[in-house]
Amino acid sequence: MSPQYTRFRHGNAQRLWTARGRRLAEEGLQKGLEHVLFEARKIVPLREGTLERSGRVVREGMNGAVVFDTVYAVRQHEELTWKHLPGRSAKYLEKPMNSEREVVLRLMQVSLRRWFRGG
């Protein structure tokens, strides 16, 4: 079974970046992905902690993903009928991706604002 993951892509806009702008955008993307991972780890189903520890950020340039890499990650994410400890749930990656969207976008904007203003 494949790992459970979510991905941010910046698309073809990367051709417009200078080296500094691209570096700042990549840093913002990294911070946003790390935030999603942090929030997902709070609600990931927990028995021994293996699934929680398997979470990581994978980034290559301006593409990135949050990955939980166990053989049962996808099933745990999608199975809504399974019971979990209080505060833990299925959709452990989807929920923070949706609820933390504005925070992630702000994290990605911080460094770029200064660059766009010419600072």
Disulfide bonds with the S-S distance in Angstrom:
none
